Amino acid sequence: MWLFGLLVLVGVILLVFLVVRFFAAGNRGNPSAGNGDTAGGAGNRSAARQILDERYAKGELTDEEYAQRRRTLSEGT
């Protein structure tokens, strides 16, 4: 009887582990996954452009710095 209870407990723990791993793995290879950026086409932007956009949104860059760095990135492609 205790063996069945132990197996159920192990099964529940395994299920929770797999669910957490599944949802966490969705964000690993795709920086835009899960943060709502996919509708805006963020998946098509380079990682450098995405970081630049985030820094500009946070106010770390002025309009001039943002425009200059955007031009620099677009020249590289």
All heavy atoms as a GROMACS GRO file, in nm:
protein
  586
    1MET      N    1   0.082  -0.118   0.000
    1MET     CA    2   0.000   0.000   0.000
    1MET      C    3   0.087   0.126   0.000
    1MET      O    4   0.059   0.220  -0.071
    1MET     CB    5  -0.091  -0.004   0.123
    1MET     CG    6  -0.191   0.103   0.123
    1MET     SD    7  -0.309   0.077  -0.009
    1MET     CE    8  -0.448   0.157   0.053
    2TRP      N    9   0.192   0.129   0.080
    2TRP     CA   10   0.279   0.246   0.085
    2TRP      C   11   0.355   0.263  -0.045
    2TRP      O   12   0.393   0.374  -0.082
    2TRP     CB   13   0.375   0.240   0.204
    2TRP     CG   14   0.471   0.123   0.197
    2TRP    CD1   15   0.452  -0.001   0.246
    2TRP    CD2   16   0.599   0.122   0.135
    2TRP    NE1   17   0.560  -0.080   0.218
    2TRP    CE2   18   0.654  -0.006   0.150
    2TRP    CE3   19   0.675   0.218   0.068
    2TRP    CZ2   20   0.778  -0.042   0.101
    2TRP    CZ3   21   0.799   0.181   0.020
    2TRP    CH2   22   0.849   0.053   0.036
    3LEU      N   23   0.378   0.154  -0.118
    3LEU     CA   24   0.447   0.160  -0.246
    3LEU      C   25   0.365   0.238  -0.349
    3LEU      O   26   0.418   0.320  -0.425
    3LEU     CB   27   0.476   0.019  -0.297
    3LEU     CG   28   0.556   0.010  -0.427
    3LEU    CD1   29   0.692   0.076  -0.412
    3LEU    CD2   30   0.571  -0.133  -0.470
    4PHE      N   31   0.233   0.215  -0.350
    4PHE     CA   32   0.146   0.290  -0.441
    4PHE      C   33   0.151   0.439  -0.410
    4PHE      O   34   0.159   0.523  -0.499
    4PHE     CB   35   0.002   0.235  -0.430
    4PHE     CG   36  -0.094   0.310  -0.518
    4PHE    CD1   37  -0.094   0.292  -0.655
    4PHE    CD2   38  -0.184   0.400  -0.463
    4PHE    CE1   39  -0.181   0.362  -0.736
    4PHE    CE2   40  -0.272   0.470  -0.543
    4PHE     CZ   41  -0.271   0.451  -0.681
    5GLY      N   42   0.144   0.476  -0.284
    5GLY     CA   43   0.150   0.617  -0.243
    5GLY      C   44   0.282   0.680  -0.283
    5GLY      O   45   0.287   0.795  -0.328
    6LEU      N   46   0.390   0.606  -0.269
    6LEU     CA   47   0.522   0.656  -0.307
    6LEU      C   48   0.528   0.678  -0.459
    6LEU      O   49   0.582   0.779  -0.506
    6LEU     CB   50   0.630   0.558  -0.262
    6LEU     CG   51   0.775   0.597  -0.291
    6LEU    CD1   52   0.810   0.724  -0.213
    6LEU    CD2   53   0.868   0.485  -0.255
    7LEU      N   54   0.474   0.584  -0.535
    7LEU     CA   55   0.473   0.598  -0.681
    7LEU      C   56   0.389   0.719  -0.725
    7LEU      O   57   0.427   0.792  -0.817
    7LEU     CB   58   0.421   0.471  -0.746
    7LEU     CG   59   0.515   0.352  -0.743
    7LEU    CD1   60   0.446   0.227  -0.800
    7LEU    CD2   61   0.642   0.380  -0.819
    8VAL      N   62   0.276   0.741  -0.661
    8VAL     CA   63   0.194   0.857  -0.693
    8VAL      C   64   0.270   0.986  -0.661
    8VAL      O   65   0.270   1.081  -0.741
    8VAL     CB   66   0.059   0.852  -0.617
    8VAL    CG1   67  -0.016   0.984  -0.629
    8VAL    CG2   68  -0.026   0.738  -0.668
    9LEU      N   69   0.336   0.990  -0.548
    9LEU     CA   70   0.414   1.108  -0.510
    9LEU      C   71   0.526   1.135  -0.610
    9LEU      O   72   0.546   1.248  -0.654
    9LEU     CB   73   0.471   1.089  -0.369
    9LEU     CG   74   0.553   1.206  -0.315
    9LEU    CD1   75   0.464   1.329  -0.300
    9LEU    CD2   76   0.615   1.169  -0.182
   10VAL      N   77   0.598   1.032  -0.649
   10VAL     CA   78   0.704   1.047  -0.748
   10VAL      C   79   0.646   1.094  -0.881
   10VAL      O   80   0.703   1.180  -0.949
   10VAL     CB   81   0.783   0.915  -0.764
   10VAL    CG1   82   0.875   0.920  -0.885
   10VAL    CG2   83   0.863   0.885  -0.638
   11GLY      N   84   0.531   1.040  -0.919
   11GLY     CA   85   0.466   1.081  -1.043
   11GLY      C   86   0.426   1.228  -1.042
   11GLY      O   87   0.445   1.299  -1.141
   12VAL      N   88   0.373   1.275  -0.932
   12VAL     CA   89   0.333   1.416  -0.921
   12VAL      C   90   0.456   1.505  -0.926
   12VAL      O   91   0.456   1.608  -0.996
   12VAL     CB   92   0.252   1.439  -0.791
   12VAL    CG1   93   0.233   1.587  -0.764
   12VAL    CG2   94   0.118   1.369  -0.799
   13ILE      N   95   0.560   1.469  -0.858
   13ILE     CA   96   0.684   1.548  -0.859
   13ILE      C   97   0.742   1.551  -1.000
   13ILE      O   98   0.784   1.657  -1.049
   13ILE     CB   99   0.786   1.492  -0.758
   13ILE    CG1  100   0.736   1.517  -0.616
   13ILE    CG2  101   0.923   1.555  -0.779
   13ILE    CD1  102   0.818   1.450  -0.509
   14LEU      N  103   0.742   1.439  -1.068
   14LEU     CA  104   0.792   1.432  -1.205
   14LEU      C  105   0.708   1.518  -1.299
   14LEU      O  106   0.761   1.590  -1.384
   14LEU     CB  107   0.795   1.288  -1.254
   14LEU     CG  108   0.849   1.264  -1.395
   14LEU    CD1  109   0.995   1.310  -1.404
   14LEU    CD2  110   0.837   1.119  -1.433
   15LEU      N  111   0.577   1.514  -1.282
   15LEU     CA  112   0.488   1.595  -1.365
   15LEU      C  113   0.513   1.744  -1.345
   15LEU      O  114   0.523   1.820  -1.442
   15LEU     CB  115   0.342   1.561  -1.332
   15LEU     CG  116   0.237   1.635  -1.413
   15LEU    CD1  117   0.248   1.597  -1.560
   15LEU    CD2  118   0.099   1.602  -1.361
   16VAL      N  119   0.527   1.788  -1.222
   16VAL     CA  120   0.556   1.928  -1.194
   16VAL      C  121   0.690   1.968  -1.254
   16VAL      O  122   0.702   2.073  -1.317
   16VAL     CB  123   0.555   1.954  -1.041
   16VAL    CG1  124   0.610   2.092  -1.008
   16VAL    CG2  125   0.413   1.938  -0.986
   17PHE      N  126   0.789   1.883  -1.241
   17PHE     CA  127   0.921   1.910  -1.298
   17PHE      C  128   0.914   1.927  -1.449
   17PHE      O  129   0.970   2.020  -1.507
   17PHE     CB  130   1.018   1.797  -1.261
   17PHE     CG  131   1.151   1.807  -1.329
   17PHE    CD1  132   1.246   1.898  -1.286
   17PHE    CD2  133   1.181   1.725  -1.437
   17PHE    CE1  134   1.368   1.907  -1.350
   17PHE    CE2  135   1.303   1.734  -1.502
   17PHE     CZ  136   1.397   1.826  -1.457
   18LEU      N  137   0.842   1.838  -1.516
   18LEU     CA  138   0.831   1.843  -1.662
   18LEU      C  139   0.754   1.967  -1.709
   18LEU      O  140   0.790   2.029  -1.809
   18LEU     CB  141   0.766   1.716  -1.715
   18LEU     CG  142   0.850   1.589  -1.703
   18LEU    CD1  143   0.770   1.467  -1.748
   18LEU    CD2  144   0.979   1.602  -1.783
   19VAL      N  145   0.651   2.004  -1.638
   19VAL     CA  146   0.574   2.123  -1.675
   19VAL      C  147   0.661   2.248  -1.660
   19VAL      O  148   0.664   2.333  -1.750
   19VAL     CB  149   0.446   2.134  -1.590
   19VAL    CG1  150   0.381   2.269  -1.604
   19VAL    CG2  151   0.347   2.024  -1.629
   20VAL      N  152   0.733   2.258  -1.550
   20VAL     CA  153   0.821   2.374  -1.530
   20VAL      C  154   0.929   2.378  -1.636
   20VAL      O  155   0.957   2.483  -1.695
   20VAL     CB  156   0.883   2.371  -1.388
   20VAL    CG1  157   0.994   2.474  -1.374
   20VAL    CG2  158   0.775   2.393  -1.284
   21ARG      N  159   0.987   2.266  -1.666
   21ARG     CA  160   1.092   2.260  -1.767
   21ARG      C  161   1.039   2.296  -1.906
   21ARG      O  162   1.105   2.365  -1.982
   21ARG     CB  163   1.154   2.121  -1.768
   21ARG     CG  164   1.269   2.112  -1.862
   21ARG     CD  165   1.342   1.984  -1.846
   21ARG     NE  166   1.442   1.976  -1.951
   21ARG     CZ  167   1.535   1.886  -1.958
   21ARG    NH1  168   1.542   1.795  -1.865
   21ARG    NH2  169   1.620   1.886  -2.055
   22PHE      N  170   0.919   2.252  -1.937
   22PHE     CA  171   0.859   2.281  -2.067
   22PHE      C  172   0.840   2.432  -2.084
   22PHE      O  173   0.876   2.489  -2.187
   22PHE     CB  174   0.726   2.208  -2.081
   22PHE     CG  175   0.650   2.246  -2.205
   22PHE    CD1  176   0.687   2.194  -2.327
   22PHE    CD2  177   0.542   2.331  -2.198
   22PHE    CE1  178   0.618   2.228  -2.442
   22PHE    CE2  179   0.473   2.366  -2.312
   22PHE     CZ  180   0.511   2.314  -2.434
   23PHE      N  181   0.784   2.497  -1.984
   23PHE     CA  182   0.759   2.640  -1.996
   23PHE      C  183   0.887   2.722  -1.989
   23PHE      O  184   0.898   2.826  -2.052
   23PHE     CB  185   0.660   2.687  -1.889
   23PHE     CG  186   0.519   2.646  -1.921
   23PHE    CD1  187   0.453   2.552  -1.844
   23PHE    CD2  188   0.452   2.701  -2.029
   23PHE    CE1  189   0.324   2.514  -1.875
   23PHE    CE2  190   0.323   2.664  -2.061
   23PHE     CZ  191   0.258   2.569  -1.982
   24ALA      N  192   0.985   2.676  -1.915
   24ALA     CA  193   1.113   2.748  -1.907
   24ALA      C  194   1.192   2.732  -2.036
   24ALA      O  195   1.260   2.823  -2.079
   24ALA     CB  196   1.195   2.698  -1.788
   25ALA      N  197   1.184   2.617  -2.101
   25ALA     CA  198   1.258   2.592  -2.224
   25ALA      C  199   1.205   2.676  -2.338
   25ALA      O  200   1.277   2.704  -2.433
   25ALA     CB  201   1.252   2.444  -2.260
   26GLY      N  202   1.081   2.719  -2.333
   26GLY     CA  203   1.024   2.800  -2.439
   26GLY      C  204   1.094   2.934  -2.453
   26GLY      O  205   1.094   2.993  -2.559
   27ASN      N  206   1.155   2.984  -2.350
   27ASN     CA  207   1.222   3.114  -2.353
   27ASN      C  208   1.370   3.106  -2.383
   27ASN      O  209   1.435   3.206  -2.402
   27ASN     CB  210   1.204   3.185  -2.218
   27ASN     CG  211   1.062   3.224  -2.195
   27ASN    OD1  212   0.986   3.247  -2.289
   27ASN    ND2  213   1.024   3.232  -2.069
   28ARG      N  214   1.425   2.986  -2.384
   28ARG     CA  215   1.569   2.974  -2.397
   28ARG      C  216   1.621   3.012  -2.535
   28ARG      O  217   1.701   3.102  -2.549
   28ARG     CB  218   1.611   2.832  -2.364
   28ARG     CG  219   1.713   2.833  -2.255
   28ARG     CD  220   1.756   2.696  -2.220
   28ARG     NE  221   1.688   2.664  -2.096
   28ARG     CZ  222   1.661   2.545  -2.056
   28ARG    NH1  223   1.694   2.442  -2.126
   28ARG    NH2  224   1.600   2.524  -1.944
   29GLY      N  225   1.582   2.946  -2.638
   29GLY     CA  226   1.638   2.967  -2.770
   29GLY      C  227   1.580   3.086  -2.843
   29GLY      O  228   1.633   3.130  -2.943
   30ASN      N  229   1.473   3.144  -2.794
   30ASN     CA  230   1.405   3.252  -2.864
   30ASN      C  231   1.385   3.368  -2.769
   30ASN      O  232   1.298   3.364  -2.684
   30ASN     CB  233   1.271   3.201  -2.916
   30ASN     CG  234   1.200   3.302  -3.000
   30ASN    OD1  235   1.249   3.412  -3.022
   30ASN    ND2  236   1.082   3.266  -3.049
   31PRO      N  237   1.463   3.474  -2.781
   31PRO     CA  238   1.453   3.583  -2.686
   31PRO      C  239   1.318   3.652  -2.686
   31PRO      O  240   1.282   3.715  -2.590
   31PRO     CB  241   1.562   3.681  -2.729
   31PRO     CG  242   1.628   3.624  -2.847
   31PRO     CD  243   1.566   3.494  -2.881
   32SER      N  244   1.243   3.643  -2.794
   32SER     CA  245   1.115   3.711  -2.798
   32SER      C  246   1.000   3.624  -2.751
   32SER      O  247   0.887   3.668  -2.747
   32SER     CB  248   1.086   3.760  -2.940
   32SER     OG  249   1.069   3.649  -3.025
   33ALA      N  250   1.026   3.500  -2.716
   33ALA     CA  251   0.918   3.410  -2.675
   33ALA      C  252   0.865   3.449  -2.538
   33ALA      O  253   0.940   3.471  -2.446
   33ALA     CB  254   0.968   3.266  -2.670
   34GLY      N  255   0.736   3.457  -2.528
   34GLY     CA  256   0.673   3.478  -2.400
   34GLY      C  257   0.669   3.621  -2.351
   34GLY      O  258   0.614   3.647  -2.246
   35ASN      N  259   0.721   3.717  -2.425
   35ASN     CA  260   0.716   3.853  -2.375
   35ASN      C  261   0.632   3.945  -2.461
   35ASN      O  262   0.638   4.065  -2.447
   35ASN     CB  263   0.857   3.911  -2.356
   35ASN     CG  264   0.935   3.921  -2.484
   35ASN    OD1  265   0.881   3.897  -2.592
   35ASN    ND2  266   1.061   3.957  -2.474
   36GLY      N  267   0.554   3.890  -2.553
   36GLY     CA  268   0.461   3.969  -2.631
   36GLY      C  269   0.522   4.040  -2.749
   36GLY      O  270   0.454   4.114  -2.818
   37ASP      N  271   0.648   4.021  -2.778
   37ASP     CA  272   0.712   4.090  -2.888
   37ASP      C  273   0.690   4.023  -3.023
   37ASP      O  274   0.722   4.080  -3.125
   37ASP     CB  275   0.864   4.101  -2.865
   37ASP     CG  276   0.898   4.206  -2.762
   37ASP    OD1  277   0.811   4.283  -2.720
   37ASP    OD2  278   1.016   4.211  -2.724
   38THR      N  279   0.635   3.906  -3.025
   38THR     CA  280   0.623   3.834  -3.150
   38THR      C  281   0.527   3.902  -3.246
   38THR      O  282   0.545   3.898  -3.366
   38THR     CB  283   0.578   3.688  -3.127
   38THR    OG1  284   0.457   3.691  -3.050
   38THR    CG2  285   0.684   3.609  -3.054
   39ALA      N  286   0.424   3.968  -3.195
   39ALA     CA  287   0.328   4.034  -3.283
   39ALA      C  288   0.392   4.152  -3.354
   39ALA      O  289   0.356   4.187  -3.465
   39ALA     CB  290   0.208   4.081  -3.202
   40GLY      N  291   0.491   4.214  -3.293
   40GLY     CA  292   0.557   4.328  -3.354
   40GLY      C  293   0.670   4.290  -3.445
   40GLY      O  294   0.741   4.376  -3.496
   41GLY      N  295   0.695   4.163  -3.465
   41GLY     CA  296   0.802   4.119  -3.553
   41GLY      C  297   0.937   4.118  -3.487
   41GLY      O  298   1.039   4.128  -3.553
   42ALA      N  299   0.941   4.108  -3.357
   42ALA     CA  300   1.069   4.111  -3.286
   42ALA      C  301   1.154   3.991  -3.321
   42ALA      O  302   1.276   3.996  -3.308
   42ALA     CB  303   1.046   4.116  -3.135
   43GLY      N  304   1.094   3.883  -3.367
   43GLY     CA  305   1.170   3.764  -3.403
   43GLY      C  306   1.259   3.788  -3.523
   43GLY      O  307   1.353   3.716  -3.546
   44ASN      N  308   1.228   3.890  -3.603
   44ASN     CA  309   1.306   3.920  -3.722
   44ASN      C  310   1.423   4.012  -3.692
   44ASN      O  311   1.509   4.030  -3.777
   44ASN     CB  312   1.216   3.985  -3.828
   44ASN     CG  313   1.107   3.892  -3.874
   44ASN    OD1  314   1.123   3.770  -3.870
   44ASN    ND2  315   0.996   3.948  -3.915
   45ARG      N  316   1.424   4.075  -3.577
   45ARG     CA  317   1.532   4.166  -3.542
   45ARG      C  318   1.652   4.089  -3.491
   45ARG      O  319   1.640   3.983  -3.432
   45ARG     CB  320   1.488   4.264  -3.434
   45ARG     CG  321   1.384   4.361  -3.480
   45ARG     CD  322   1.357   4.461  -3.374
   45ARG     NE  323   1.316   4.393  -3.251
   45ARG     CZ  324   1.262   4.454  -3.149
   45ARG    NH1  325   1.243   4.582  -3.152
   45ARG    NH2  326   1.227   4.388  -3.041
   46SER      N  327   1.770   4.149  -3.510
   46SER     CA  328   1.890   4.087  -3.455
   46SER      C  329   1.892   4.108  -3.304
   46SER      O  330   1.822   4.193  -3.250
   46SER     CB  331   2.014   4.150  -3.517
   46SER     OG  332   2.028   4.284  -3.472
   47ALA      N  333   1.974   4.030  -3.237
   47ALA     CA  334   1.985   4.043  -3.092
   47ALA      C  335   2.039   4.180  -3.055
   47ALA      O  336   1.994   4.242  -2.958
   47ALA     CB  337   2.075   3.933  -3.038
   48ALA      N  338   2.134   4.231  -3.133
   48ALA     CA  339   2.191   4.363  -3.105
   48ALA      C  340   2.085   4.471  -3.118
   48ALA      O  341   2.077   4.563  -3.036
   48ALA     CB  342   2.308   4.391  -3.198
   49ARG      N  343   2.000   4.461  -3.220
   49ARG     CA  344   1.895   4.561  -3.240
   49ARG      C  345   1.793   4.554  -3.127
   49ARG      O  346   1.743   4.656  -3.080
   49ARG     CB  347   1.828   4.537  -3.375
   49ARG     CG  348   1.705   4.620  -3.401
   49ARG     CD  349   1.739   4.770  -3.413
   49ARG     NE  350   1.618   4.849  -3.416
   49ARG     CZ  351   1.547   4.875  -3.524
   49ARG    NH1  352   1.588   4.830  -3.641
   49ARG    NH2  353   1.439   4.947  -3.517
   50GLN      N  354   1.763   4.435  -3.082
   50GLN     CA  355   1.668   4.420  -2.972
   50GLN      C  356   1.722   4.482  -2.844
   50GLN      O  357   1.651   4.552  -2.772
   50GLN     CB  358   1.635   4.273  -2.950
   50GLN     CG  359   1.520   4.253  -2.855
   50GLN     CD  360   1.471   4.110  -2.853
   50GLN    OE1  361   1.520   4.026  -2.927
   50GLN    NE2  362   1.375   4.082  -2.770
   51ILE      N  363   1.851   4.460  -2.817
   51ILE     CA  364   1.913   4.520  -2.699
   51ILE      C  365   1.913   4.672  -2.711
   51ILE      O  366   1.884   4.744  -2.616
   51ILE     CB  367   2.056   4.465  -2.679
   51ILE    CG1  368   2.051   4.317  -2.642
   51ILE    CG2  369   2.132   4.546  -2.575
   51ILE    CD1  370   2.185   4.247  -2.647
   52LEU      N  371   1.944   4.721  -2.831
   52LEU     CA  372   1.943   4.865  -2.854
   52LEU      C  373   1.804   4.923  -2.829
   52LEU      O  374   1.790   5.026  -2.760
   52LEU     CB  375   1.988   4.895  -2.998
   52LEU     CG  376   1.989   5.042  -3.039
   52LEU    CD1  377   2.092   5.119  -2.959
   52LEU    CD2  378   2.017   5.053  -3.188
   53ASP      N  379   1.702   4.858  -2.880
   53ASP     CA  380   1.564   4.905  -2.859
   53ASP      C  381   1.527   4.905  -2.711
   53ASP      O  382   1.462   4.998  -2.662
   53ASP     CB  383   1.466   4.818  -2.938
   53ASP     CG  384   1.477   4.838  -3.087
   53ASP    OD1  385   1.540   4.937  -3.130
   53ASP    OD2  386   1.423   4.755  -3.162
   54GLU      N  387   1.569   4.802  -2.640
   54GLU     CA  388   1.539   4.795  -2.497
   54GLU      C  389   1.610   4.906  -2.420
   54GLU      O  390   1.550   4.968  -2.331
   54GLU     CB  391   1.580   4.658  -2.441
   54GLU     CG  392   1.492   4.545  -2.489
   54GLU     CD  393   1.544   4.409  -2.449
   54GLU    OE1  394   1.647   4.400  -2.378
   54GLU    OE2  395   1.482   4.309  -2.491
   55ARG      N  396   1.735   4.933  -2.453
   55ARG     CA  397   1.809   5.040  -2.385
   55ARG      C  398   1.746   5.175  -2.413
   55ARG      O  399   1.738   5.260  -2.325
   55ARG     CB  400   1.956   5.039  -2.428
   55ARG     CG  401   2.033   4.920  -2.372
   55ARG     CD  402   2.180   4.931  -2.396
   55ARG     NE  403   2.233   5.049  -2.331
   55ARG     CZ  404   2.348   5.108  -2.365
   55ARG    NH1  405   2.421   5.058  -2.462
   55ARG    NH2  406   2.389   5.214  -2.301
   56TYR      N  407   1.699   5.196  -2.536
   56TYR     CA  408   1.633   5.321  -2.571
   56TYR      C  409   1.502   5.335  -2.494
   56TYR      O  410   1.469   5.443  -2.442
   56TYR     CB  411   1.608   5.326  -2.722
   56TYR     CG  412   1.540   5.452  -2.768
   56TYR    CD1  413   1.604   5.576  -2.760
   56TYR    CD2  414   1.411   5.448  -2.820
   56TYR    CE1  415   1.541   5.692  -2.802
   56TYR    CE2  416   1.348   5.564  -2.863
   56TYR     CZ  417   1.414   5.685  -2.854
   56TYR     OH  418   1.352   5.799  -2.896
   57ALA      N  419   1.427   5.226  -2.484
   57ALA     CA  420   1.301   5.228  -2.412
   57ALA      C  421   1.320   5.257  -2.264
   57ALA      O  422   1.236   5.321  -2.201
   57ALA     CB  423   1.227   5.096  -2.431
   58LYS      N  424   1.432   5.212  -2.208
   58LYS     CA  425   1.461   5.237  -2.066
   58LYS      C  426   1.511   5.378  -2.042
   58LYS      O  427   1.524   5.420  -1.928
   58LYS     CB  428   1.567   5.138  -2.016
   58LYS     CG  429   1.520   4.996  -2.007
   58LYS     CD  430   1.634   4.907  -1.962
   58LYS     CE  431   1.598   4.761  -1.966
   58LYS     NZ  432   1.712   4.676  -1.930
   59GLY      N  433   1.543   5.449  -2.150
   59GLY     CA  434   1.593   5.585  -2.135
   59GLY      C  435   1.743   5.593  -2.118
   59GLY      O  436   1.796   5.698  -2.082
   60GLU      N  437   1.814   5.486  -2.146
   60GLU     CA  438   1.959   5.486  -2.133
   60GLU      C  439   2.027   5.556  -2.249
   60GLU      O  440   2.145   5.592  -2.239
   60GLU     CB  441   2.010   5.341  -2.123
   60GLU     CG  442   1.962   5.268  -2.000
   60GLU     CD  443   2.007   5.122  -1.997
   60GLU    OE1  444   2.084   5.080  -2.086
   60GLU    OE2  445   1.964   5.050  -1.907
   61LEU      N  446   1.956   5.574  -2.360
   61LEU     CA  447   2.013   5.638  -2.479
   61LEU      C  448   1.928   5.760  -2.517
   61LEU      O  449   1.806   5.757  -2.506
   61LEU     CB  450   2.015   5.541  -2.598
   61LEU     CG  451   2.091   5.411  -2.580
   61LEU    CD1  452   2.067   5.319  -2.698
   61LEU    CD2  453   2.240   5.438  -2.567
   62THR      N  454   1.995   5.863  -2.566
   62THR     CA  455   1.923   5.978  -2.620
   62THR      C  456   1.873   5.945  -2.760
   62THR      O  457   1.913   5.844  -2.819
   62THR     CB  458   2.013   6.103  -2.626
   62THR    OG1  459   2.118   6.078  -2.721
   62THR    CG2  460   2.072   6.137  -2.490
   63ASP      N  461   1.790   6.033  -2.815
   63ASP     CA  462   1.740   6.011  -2.951
   63ASP      C  463   1.854   6.004  -3.052
   63ASP      O  464   1.853   5.921  -3.143
   63ASP     CB  465   1.643   6.123  -2.991
   63ASP     CG  466   1.516   6.122  -2.908
   63ASP    OD1  467   1.484   6.017  -2.850
   63ASP    OD2  468   1.448   6.226  -2.903
   64GLU      N  469   1.952   6.092  -3.034
   64GLU     CA  470   2.065   6.097  -3.127
   64GLU      C  471   2.150   5.971  -3.119
   64GLU      O  472   2.192   5.915  -3.220
   64GLU     CB  473   2.152   6.220  -3.102
   64GLU     CG  474   2.082   6.353  -3.127
   64GLU     CD  475   1.994   6.397  -3.011
   64GLU    OE1  476   2.015   6.350  -2.896
   64GLU    OE2  477   1.901   6.475  -3.036
   65GLU      N  478   2.177   5.926  -2.995
   65GLU     CA  479   2.256   5.803  -2.978
   65GLU      C  480   2.184   5.683  -3.038
   65GLU      O  481   2.245   5.599  -3.105
   65GLU     CB  482   2.281   5.777  -2.828
   65GLU     CG  483   2.377   5.872  -2.764
   65GLU     CD  484   2.384   5.851  -2.613
   65GLU    OE1  485   2.281   5.822  -2.550
   65GLU    OE2  486   2.495   5.863  -2.558
   66TYR      N  487   2.054   5.678  -3.015
   66TYR     CA  488   1.975   5.566  -3.068
   66TYR      C  489   1.979   5.565  -3.221
   66TYR      O  490   2.004   5.461  -3.283
   66TYR     CB  491   1.831   5.577  -3.018
   66TYR     CG  492   1.738   5.472  -3.074
   66TYR    CD1  493   1.748   5.340  -3.034
   66TYR    CD2  494   1.641   5.506  -3.167
   66TYR    CE1  495   1.663   5.243  -3.085
   66TYR    CE2  496   1.556   5.410  -3.219
   66TYR     CZ  497   1.567   5.279  -3.178
   66TYR     OH  498   1.483   5.184  -3.230
   67ALA      N  499   1.957   5.682  -3.282
   67ALA     CA  500   1.957   5.689  -3.428
   67ALA      C  501   2.093   5.652  -3.485
   67ALA      O  502   2.102   5.579  -3.585
   67ALA     CB  503   1.916   5.830  -3.472
   68GLN      N  504   2.199   5.701  -3.424
   68GLN     CA  505   2.334   5.671  -3.472
   68GLN      C  506   2.364   5.521  -3.462
   68GLN      O  507   2.415   5.460  -3.556
   68GLN     CB  508   2.438   5.749  -3.391
   68GLN     CG  509   2.582   5.709  -3.416
   68GLN     CD  510   2.625   5.724  -3.561
   68GLN    OE1  511   2.585   5.818  -3.628
   68GLN    NE2  512   2.704   5.630  -3.609
   69ARG      N  513   2.331   5.461  -3.352
   69ARG     CA  514   2.360   5.318  -3.334
   69ARG      C  515   2.272   5.232  -3.424
   69ARG      O  516   2.316   5.128  -3.471
   69ARG     CB  517   2.343   5.280  -3.187
   69ARG     CG  518   2.451   5.345  -3.102
   69ARG     CD  519   2.436   5.320  -2.957
   69ARG     NE  520   2.534   5.399  -2.883
   69ARG     CZ  521   2.565   5.379  -2.757
   69ARG    NH1  522   2.508   5.282  -2.691
   69ARG    NH2  523   2.654   5.455  -2.698
   70ARG      N  524   2.149   5.277  -3.449
   70ARG     CA  525   2.064   5.206  -3.545
   70ARG      C  526   2.122   5.209  -3.684
   70ARG      O  527   2.124   5.107  -3.755
   70ARG     CB  528   1.925   5.269  -3.547
   70ARG     CG  529   1.818   5.174  -3.504
   70ARG     CD  530   1.685   5.238  -3.502
   70ARG     NE  531   1.625   5.225  -3.634
   70ARG     CZ  532   1.512   5.280  -3.669
   70ARG    NH1  533   1.446   5.354  -3.583
   70ARG    NH2  534   1.463   5.261  -3.788
   71ARG      N  535   2.174   5.326  -3.725
   71ARG     CA  536   2.238   5.335  -3.856
   71ARG      C  537   2.360   5.244  -3.863
   71ARG      O  538   2.380   5.174  -3.963
   71ARG     CB  539   2.280   5.480  -3.885
   71ARG     CG  540   2.166   5.568  -3.930
   71ARG     CD  541   2.218   5.701  -3.983
   71ARG     NE  542   2.289   5.780  -3.884
   71ARG     CZ  543   2.233   5.865  -3.801
   71ARG    NH1  544   2.102   5.884  -3.802
   71ARG    NH2  545   2.306   5.933  -3.714
   72THR      N  546   2.438   5.243  -3.756
   72THR     CA  547   2.557   5.158  -3.753
   72THR      C  548   2.519   5.011  -3.767
   72THR      O  549   2.583   4.937  -3.843
   72THR     CB  550   2.635   5.179  -3.621
   72THR    OG1  551   2.670   5.316  -3.611
   72THR    CG2  552   2.759   5.094  -3.616
   73LEU      N  553   2.414   4.969  -3.698
   73LEU     CA  554   2.371   4.829  -3.709
   73LEU      C  555   2.317   4.796  -3.847
   73LEU      O  556   2.344   4.689  -3.900
   73LEU     CB  557   2.263   4.799  -3.604
   73LEU     CG  558   2.311   4.785  -3.461
   73LEU    CD1  559   2.191   4.767  -3.367
   73LEU    CD2  560   2.405   4.668  -3.447
   74SER      N  561   2.244   4.888  -3.907
   74SER     CA  562   2.187   4.858  -4.039
   74SER      C  563   2.295   4.858  -4.147
   74SER      O  564   2.281   4.789  -4.248
   74SER     CB  565   2.077   4.959  -4.074
   74SER     OG  566   2.130   5.089  -4.085
   75GLU      N  567   2.404   4.931  -4.128
   75GLU     CA  568   2.515   4.928  -4.223
   75GLU      C  569   2.587   4.794  -4.220
   75GLU      O  570   2.642   4.751  -4.320
   75GLU     CB  571   2.615   5.040  -4.193
   75GLU     CG  572   2.561   5.178  -4.222
   75GLU     CD  573   2.653   5.287  -4.169
   75GLU    OE1  574   2.759   5.254  -4.110
   75GLU    OE2  575   2.620   5.405  -4.187
   76GLY      N  576   2.585   4.730  -4.108
   76GLY     CA  577   2.655   4.602  -4.092
   76GLY      C  578   2.587   4.486  -4.160
   76GLY      O  579   2.645   4.382  -4.183
   77THR      N  580   2.460   4.501  -4.196
   77THR     CA  581   2.387   4.388  -4.258
   77THR      C  582   2.377   4.403  -4.406
   77THR      O  583   2.391   4.502  -4.466
   77THR     CB  584   2.244   4.376  -4.200
   77THR    OG1  585   2.177   4.501  -4.213
   77THR    CG2  586   2.248   4.330  -4.059
   0.00000   0.00000   0.00000
